[in-house]
Amino acid sequence: MSELRELARFAREFRLESAPQKVADAARLCVLDSVGAALGAAEYDEIPAVCRELRKWTESKSAYQASVWAQGFRLDVFQALLLNGIMGHALELDDVHTGSKSHVGAVVVETAWTLAEAAGKTGKNFLESVVVGYEIMSRVGMAMDVVSNRKRGWHGTGIIGTFGAAAAAGRLLELTEDEMVWALGMAGTQSSGLWAFLKEGSTCKKLHPARAAVNGLTAAILAKGGMTGPEHILDAKDGGLYRAISDSFDLSRLTRGLGEDFEILHIDKKPYPCCRTTHHAIDGALALKRKLEQEIMDGQPLDPGQIEKVVVETYEVGVLQCGFTGYPRSPVEAKFSIPYTTAAALMRGRVSLTEFTREALEEERIKMTAGKVCVVSDAMFSERYPARWGSRVRITLTDGIEYIKQIDDMSGSSACPLTRQQEKEKFEGLVEPILGKEETKRLEEEILSIDQMEEIPKIRTTSM
């Protein structure tokens, strides 16, 4: 039996009651995190305008419609999913699976929720499809060389996201084993997503998980209709995905521990609204700021003039992705800049959505500090990546004394997780400005018991 068929069989046969309770618990919190990150973006940047424009071109009377989250209208399931997927990744607050270097929730949760709503599925159906999607997407990523994949310019979430979406959708559509294999095969032939956006600070990165979600759903529906997909889409000698996008791969990782070690238990949740590769440096900078101000400066705030230089030592991919020199020209670039995010942490003592505004970018104290930050690769961090992400922050003050903080496990990682209360506070902080306090609390409570519900919770807005 091929590894892909084993994944397809797992996707068909998985049941919540057969898994440890912690799997369902983790799945509910992943849904809370993903929905919160998406709703928090409902009024962000170009999102409302994009929703209005797509609505003009696609509004129809399809029998399978779903809500476009917090926008006040419904569209056919494909277009609703595209927009929900765009929102899911817009704030850079969605979850991360470090082993596959991907954002699973923004693909899988949005696919499962949108389709489950349109098809009238139960909360238990939905949550089982979420677990299935997380498992398949994560494993497809873990089996390839994610370092070489990134160095070739691919965005891993867009590449492997199609598999997670196809698995989640296929589960909800009750595909047969053969149909699930075909859906995964067709998912792989639609993989896409490139890092070129970063060079110009373009805002299209959030299209990658959204398109992966739509392509995965399309694959599942076509498979149900009888279209076949290649069972060896991953490893075919001529045209196999892994050979095309990475230097090496290990098919055994697709199925090792399948059904026993669940990848949804190894998901990072973001405390900061920027690329996960900047988070370890932010943690280090915040820790050093507290130390310096409390122990060295008698409670006085750190000043750029007191800093001679800051060196961030991290893994090679981190330098490639977020270590570029030059001050960010836009909020998008700032979210992928270790020098900027480190400087913001040192000067403001926080890294929140406020730090990614034009006003923050123009703050002279942050500009001065960012110019003193250098990002370099370190062999230890590079060798253990992507199994473990980390960095070492070295601050040298003008008196010549150096202060060092090494971060091996970032805040929000599975090794250093957010508490349940912190997860709820993150959700409420993002959603209350959009839905109001009462609706936010109602939605939160329903998500945290979603497998007991007969239908997917309503995301209500005043205009719906």
Helices and strands as residue ranges (DSSP letters): H 3-13, G 16-18, H 21-39, H 47-58, E 65-68, E 73-76, H 77-90, G 98-100, H 105-119, H 123-142, H 146-151, H 156-172, H 177-188, H 197-200, G 204-206, H 207-224, H 241-245, G 251-254, G 263-265, G 276-278, H 279-291, I 292-296, G 304-306, E 307-314, H 316-322, H 331-334, H 338-348, G 353-356, H 358-361, H 364-370, E 373-377, H 379-384, E 391-397, E 402-407, H 420-435, H 437-447, G 450-452
